Amino acid sequence: MNSADSESLARRLLAAGYVEDSLERADVAILNTCVVRQASEDRVYSKLHELREWKTPERTIALTGCLVGKEGDGLRQRFPHLDAVVPIGDYEPFVAKLEGRYDYSLGEALPHAGRTGISHFVRVIQGCDHNCTFCIVPRVRGREKHVAIDAVVAECRQAIADGAREVVLLGQNVDDYHDPAGGGGLAALVREVERIPGLKRLRFMTSHPQDLEPELLEAMASSDVVCRELQLPVQSGDDTVLKRMARGYQTRHYRAIVDSARRLMPDIGLVTDVIVGFPGESEAAYMNTRALVEELQFDVVHIAMYSPRPGTFAATRMEDDVPRDEKLRRLNDLLALSREIAARKTSRWVGRDVEVLVEGRDELNRPYGRIRQGKRAIVMRSGEVRPGELLNLRVVQATAGQLLGLPAA
Ligand code: SF4
């Protein structure tokens, strides 16, 4: 979501005639911030401290992103060298001020092309109507606002005309999407977007087990364009913890979704998020999470140690009672387990042919991209391959994180 916001602001600035440059040469530095965990927030403060050295009367420092929703204008009192605090998505007044301050007379606006990569993020919902007790997002990003299907399709068409080959539909809870003009939900949106000529891949994230509808899985299974990857955070494998998190589902329901998805798409890539050390998470509750991770054999598990976020229900009404050392032990234990599972699952791709959408070249100058199930793949010994091409690859080697292969005949 933050990457999509950065892209959106960068595109607006490019259109106004600004260019990206190194920090040493730039006149304006903009921090796009994340506060989902305390560590992310601390990184912003440390960056702001670092920028004190860089700041001169001629230079501008601006800050946008979730920290604005959390701290607002108080940030300018705390950091007097900060010139502007820009609410998410409300970029026009900021750009107008910049234009008044720096008149480069660059003439015509630069085209968008070149900015749009192979993969283009489209925000279809802003904010979230859920109230998970650990989560600060509804406070900093507000209630849900949905973008009309027509507007999403228009943005996707433009991105494809500018060179994108893949579109990623984004929402904090993308399964809750509905067309404000009375059209359908996410499945209907997916069916509209996948028909756009020139689109090779369509992804969406992040799903929510309470809101994911069976039609969405059917839309995925019946499409050659929609990727077979589901980002479905479970957060805990223990029903009492899920209840305290106010997630609105039980593990039984989560398992049923995974079963249906795998029945329709046996090779689907499954990605989940887990929080360890949530208030009241006993050893037995943690072991239930561990057992669920083992049972469902996720391809990727993003694991976070619980940290109280100010203003959330959990921070104000629940005791952070799992000691840090214990949280760390659970984190490392689950990391080791999920890596072992990922390595085993990835090795099953060896010998198979996969389709890779080439995104660029890695540090060894090898083309890389992703397969439809979401795994990163490296092309060894390729000829001339351009970003945006779909390539058939025979997988010859696999690590937990990526596949390596040779162009298939
Ligand atoms: S659904 Fe996601 S974004 Fe919304 S409150 Fe829950 S964790 Fe936060």
Boltz pocket constraint, residues with backbone or C-beta under 6 A from the ligand:
constraints:
  - pocket:
      binder: B
      contacts: [[A, 128], [A, 129], [A, 130], [A, 131], [A, 132], [A, 135], [A, 136], [A, 137], [A, 138], [A, 172], [A, 173], [A, 208]]
      max_distance: 6.0
